[in-house]
Amino acid sequence: MEEIQYKKALVNVLYYQALRKSKSELQNVLFFEEETTDNWTLGQCQIQYVKDQLGYIEGGNFDKELVETWNLVFNEKGE
């Protein structure tokens, strides 16, 4: 249950991050070609941004940086 709460919190943070971006900014980071997203609304791009970022994180692509940030914030050494 706790894992779901963290995931929901992360989705919330990513969504609010997406709300601060323009459509062109989002298109630059979406995992789709710009031609594909040209006909999408800003809202569709924002939702896809959240899904893309969550998938990227869950795929382990961010693990090293996550550990480094965790250690920085909580003043921990090592992994």
C-alpha positions in Angstrom: 0.0 0.0 0.0 2.8 2.4 0.8 4.4 1.9 -2.6 1.2 2.9 -4.3 1.1 6.1 -2.2 4.7 7.0 -3.3 3.8 6.3 -6.9 0.7 8.5 -6.7 2.8 11.2 -5.1 5.4 10.9 -7.9 2.6 11.1 -10.5 1.3 14.2 -8.8 4.7 15.9 -8.9 5.3 14.9 -12.5 1.8 16.2 -13.5 2.4 19.6 -11.9 5.8 19.7 -13.5 4.0 19.1 -16.9 1.5 21.9 -16.2 4.4 24.4 -16.1 5.6 23.4 -19.6 4.4 24.6 -23.0 3.4 22.1 -25.6 6.6 22.6 -27.5 8.7 22.0 -24.4 6.8 18.8 -23.8 7.1 17.6 -27.4 10.9 17.9 -27.0 10.9 15.4 -24.2 8.1 13.0 -25.1 9.0 9.5 -26.3 7.1 10.2 -29.6 8.1 12.0 -32.7 7.0 15.6 -32.9 5.0 14.9 -36.0 3.0 12.4 -34.0 2.2 14.9 -31.2 1.5 17.9 -33.5 -2.2 17.0 -33.4 -2.3 16.3 -29.7 -3.8 18.9 -27.3 -1.6 20.4 -24.6 -3.5 18.2 -22.1 -2.7 15.0 -24.0 1.0 16.0 -24.1 1.0 16.7 -20.3 -0.6 13.3 -19.6 1.9 11.5 -21.9 4.8 13.3 -20.2 3.8 11.9 -16.9 3.4 8.4 -18.3 6.8 8.6 -20.2 8.7 9.9 -17.1 7.1 7.3 -14.8 8.0 4.6 -17.2 11.6 5.9 -17.6 12.0 5.9 -13.8 10.4 2.5 -13.3 12.7 1.1 -16.1 15.7 1.7 -13.9 17.1 4.4 -16.2 17.4 6.9 -13.4 18.7 4.6 -10.5 22.2 6.0 -10.1 21.0 9.6 -10.0 18.2 8.7 -7.6 20.7 7.2 -5.2 23.0 10.2 -5.5 20.1 12.6 -4.8 18.8 10.5 -1.9 22.3 10.5 -0.3 22.6 14.3 -0.9 19.3 15.1 0.7 19.7 12.7 3.6 23.4 13.3 4.0 24.2 9.6 3.6 27.3 8.0 2.2 27.4 5.1 -0.1 24.5 3.2 -1.5 
